């Protein structure tokens, strides 16, 4: 049974990123891979048994509550170090960094990605497209944040920004380290790019997965890519 852990959706569910879990379960089911989505409140201990862990976007106060809960037992860090897949969007991405700075405080992150996030001077809102080495086509999404995220020497960018802002610096979006993925792409990103969902599934099961006929999902993804300016 593939276990997909949706982390603190009551806090990290501001921009619809909860849909990433539903896409993963659906596309696993198309391949007859048994999968379940487990929702974990910030009041509950995080399971150690997850194959895929998902974090979404949030406002500052909710982000801090989530981070404080995730510190307990370092379970997410341990799971990632053992090879579990982690996809973190926007505020979730910032949580995984070494630290992030708000207008009022400097906060130590979980250290899963070598990035630092600081306040920017403007709101970054709108469609975003990213070219990544993972695929020979761009991924699309929607961004809504005012932060600047700088990569350290041990982080590789998720991709190069074709449209939009991403990290707000150096023309890149997100960061990757092994099976840990951080990005500013809402959407939810896996609905806009089902091929990315399939890659995460492959990483989680540890082998290639079969091709499936999901014409509607691919048509939607291609339509979104066609809108890139």
PLY file of the C-alpha trace (Angstrom):
ply
format ascii 1.0
element vertex 229
property float x
property float y
property float z
element edge 228
property int vertex1
property int vertex2
end_header
0.00 0.00 0.00
1.45 3.34 -1.10
0.92 5.87 1.69
0.55 9.53 0.73
0.76 11.82 3.74
-0.99 15.18 3.37
0.62 17.30 6.06
-1.37 19.88 8.06
-3.93 20.67 5.39
-5.82 22.87 7.86
-2.71 25.07 7.95
-0.96 24.43 4.64
-4.05 24.28 2.43
-4.54 27.93 1.57
-4.08 27.68 -2.20
-5.62 24.32 -3.13
-2.41 22.29 -2.93
-4.35 19.51 -1.22
-5.23 18.42 -4.75
-1.72 17.08 -5.28
-2.54 14.13 -3.01
-5.72 13.37 -4.94
-3.86 13.40 -8.26
-1.23 10.99 -6.94
-3.83 8.57 -5.61
-5.82 8.70 -8.84
-2.83 8.11 -11.08
-1.61 5.30 -8.86
-5.05 3.72 -9.18
-4.89 3.89 -12.97
-1.95 1.49 -12.66
-3.62 -0.75 -10.08
-1.20 0.50 -7.42
-2.99 0.51 -4.07
-2.65 3.94 -2.48
-4.23 5.86 0.34
-4.15 9.49 1.39
-3.63 10.11 5.11
-4.45 13.57 6.41
-2.37 14.57 9.41
-3.37 17.48 11.62
-0.69 19.63 13.19
-1.97 18.30 16.53
-1.17 14.70 15.54
2.21 12.93 15.30
3.53 12.57 11.77
3.60 8.92 10.63
7.00 7.41 9.93
5.53 5.09 7.28
4.80 7.57 4.49
6.06 6.96 0.97
5.18 10.49 -0.19
4.84 13.55 2.05
3.07 16.68 0.77
3.13 20.24 2.10
1.24 23.20 0.67
0.94 26.96 0.92
-0.01 29.04 3.97
0.08 32.44 5.59
2.84 33.28 8.09
1.07 32.34 11.34
-0.11 28.97 10.01
3.34 28.30 8.54
4.99 28.75 11.94
2.46 26.45 13.64
3.15 23.78 11.05
6.91 24.11 11.36
6.81 23.86 15.15
4.75 20.68 14.88
7.13 19.17 12.32
10.12 19.73 14.58
8.82 17.12 17.02
10.78 13.92 16.54
12.33 15.09 13.24
10.15 12.49 11.53
9.95 14.22 8.17
13.71 14.69 8.10
14.31 11.05 8.96
11.83 9.86 6.34
13.45 12.03 3.65
16.90 10.78 4.62
15.64 7.23 4.09
14.43 8.09 0.58
10.79 9.08 1.05
9.48 11.53 -1.54
8.70 15.04 -0.30
6.88 17.68 -2.37
6.61 21.09 -0.73
4.85 24.10 -2.25
5.44 27.77 -1.37
5.24 28.06 2.45
5.93 24.33 2.67
9.04 24.84 0.54
10.22 27.62 2.84
9.72 25.39 5.89
12.12 22.84 4.41
14.93 25.39 4.09
17.68 26.27 6.52
15.81 29.34 7.67
13.23 31.87 6.63
12.82 35.45 7.70
9.50 37.24 8.22
8.97 40.94 8.89
9.15 40.16 12.60
11.45 37.18 13.14
14.16 34.90 11.78
13.09 31.27 12.03
15.16 28.12 11.71
13.74 25.69 9.16
13.99 21.91 8.92
17.17 22.00 6.84
16.03 19.52 4.19
16.91 21.99 1.44
19.89 24.33 1.41
17.88 27.52 0.91
17.18 30.71 2.83
13.99 32.75 2.40
13.74 36.46 3.13
11.01 39.09 2.63
10.77 40.67 -0.80
9.68 44.17 -1.67
6.62 43.24 -3.77
3.94 40.61 -4.15
4.65 38.00 -6.84
1.30 36.90 -8.22
0.34 35.28 -11.50
0.98 32.41 -13.86
4.39 30.80 -13.79
6.15 28.38 -16.13
9.35 26.53 -15.33
11.75 24.55 -17.51
13.23 21.67 -15.55
15.84 19.05 -16.40
13.33 16.41 -15.29
11.26 16.84 -18.47
11.60 18.11 -22.02
8.55 20.36 -21.62
7.75 23.13 -19.12
5.72 22.79 -15.95
3.06 25.40 -15.23
1.44 26.77 -12.11
0.29 29.85 -10.26
2.40 31.76 -7.75
1.30 34.03 -4.91
4.02 35.09 -2.45
6.25 38.00 -1.54
9.38 36.11 -0.55
12.83 35.76 -2.06
14.45 32.32 -1.75
18.18 32.00 -2.29
19.87 28.68 -2.98
22.96 27.58 -1.11
25.77 25.49 -2.64
24.12 22.18 -1.78
20.81 22.93 -3.50
19.96 22.60 -7.18
17.08 24.67 -8.57
13.83 22.93 -9.41
13.93 24.73 -12.72
14.53 27.85 -14.77
11.72 30.40 -14.83
10.24 30.95 -18.30
7.35 33.10 -17.13
6.70 34.60 -13.71
9.13 34.98 -10.83
9.68 31.73 -8.90
12.24 32.26 -6.14
12.41 35.95 -6.99
16.16 35.80 -7.64
18.55 34.34 -10.23
15.73 33.42 -12.61
15.05 30.08 -10.94
12.23 28.38 -9.07
12.37 26.00 -6.15
15.05 23.54 -5.16
15.74 19.80 -5.36
17.83 17.47 -3.25
17.44 13.78 -4.13
13.73 12.99 -3.54
12.93 16.32 -1.88
11.24 18.84 -4.18
10.40 22.43 -3.32
8.65 24.88 -5.65
6.43 27.95 -5.74
4.06 26.32 -8.27
0.50 26.15 -6.99
-2.16 24.89 -9.34
-2.17 22.27 -7.94
1.03 21.58 -9.83
0.41 17.83 -10.25
-2.96 18.46 -11.89
-1.30 20.86 -14.32
1.57 18.44 -14.97
0.49 14.80 -14.49
3.87 13.67 -15.78
5.40 15.15 -12.63
2.95 13.14 -10.54
4.09 10.01 -12.35
7.73 10.81 -11.64
6.96 11.14 -7.93
5.13 7.82 -8.00
8.13 6.16 -9.65
10.45 7.59 -7.03
8.13 6.32 -4.30
7.75 2.76 -5.60
11.38 2.55 -6.65
10.78 1.39 -10.22
9.31 2.52 -13.51
5.53 2.53 -13.82
3.37 1.71 -16.81
2.04 4.26 -19.25
-1.67 5.04 -18.91
-4.30 6.53 -21.18
-5.46 9.68 -19.39
-6.23 11.87 -22.38
-8.17 14.53 -20.49
-5.32 15.18 -18.04
-2.75 15.43 -20.83
-4.98 17.69 -22.92
-5.36 20.04 -19.96
-1.60 20.04 -19.28
-0.81 20.80 -22.92
-3.44 23.55 -23.03
-1.87 25.25 -20.00
1.58 25.01 -21.59
0.26 26.51 -24.80
-0.69 29.64 -22.86
2.93 30.36 -21.88
3.87 33.78 -23.22
0 1
1 2
2 3
3 4
4 5
5 6
6 7
7 8
8 9
9 10
10 11
11 12
12 13
13 14
14 15
15 16
16 17
17 18
18 19
19 20
20 21
21 22
22 23
23 24
24 25
25 26
26 27
27 28
28 29
29 30
30 31
31 32
32 33
33 34
34 35
35 36
36 37
37 38
38 39
39 40
40 41
41 42
42 43
43 44
44 45
45 46
46 47
47 48
48 49
49 50
50 51
51 52
52 53
53 54
54 55
55 56
56 57
57 58
58 59
59 60
60 61
61 62
62 63
63 64
64 65
65 66
66 67
67 68
68 69
69 70
70 71
71 72
72 73
73 74
74 75
75 76
76 77
77 78
78 79
79 80
80 81
81 82
82 83
83 84
84 85
85 86
86 87
87 88
88 89
89 90
90 91
91 92
92 93
93 94
94 95
95 96
96 97
97 98
98 99
99 100
100 101
101 102
102 103
103 104
104 105
105 106
106 107
107 108
108 109
109 110
110 111
111 112
112 113
113 114
114 115
115 116
116 117
117 118
118 119
119 120
120 121
121 122
122 123
123 124
124 125
125 126
126 127
127 128
128 129
129 130
130 131
131 132
132 133
133 134
134 135
135 136
136 137
137 138
138 139
139 140
140 141
141 142
142 143
143 144
144 145
145 146
146 147
147 148
148 149
149 150
150 151
151 152
152 153
153 154
154 155
155 156
156 157
157 158
158 159
159 160
160 161
161 162
162 163
163 164
164 165
165 166
166 167
167 168
168 169
169 170
170 171
171 172
172 173
173 174
174 175
175 176
176 177
177 178
178 179
179 180
180 181
181 182
182 183
183 184
184 185
185 186
186 187
187 188
188 189
189 190
190 191
191 192
192 193
193 194
194 195
195 196
196 197
197 198
198 199
199 200
200 201
201 202
202 203
203 204
204 205
205 206
206 207
207 208
208 209
209 210
210 211
211 212
212 213
213 214
214 215
215 216
216 217
217 218
218 219
219 220
220 221
221 222
222 223
223 224
224 225
225 226
226 227
227 228
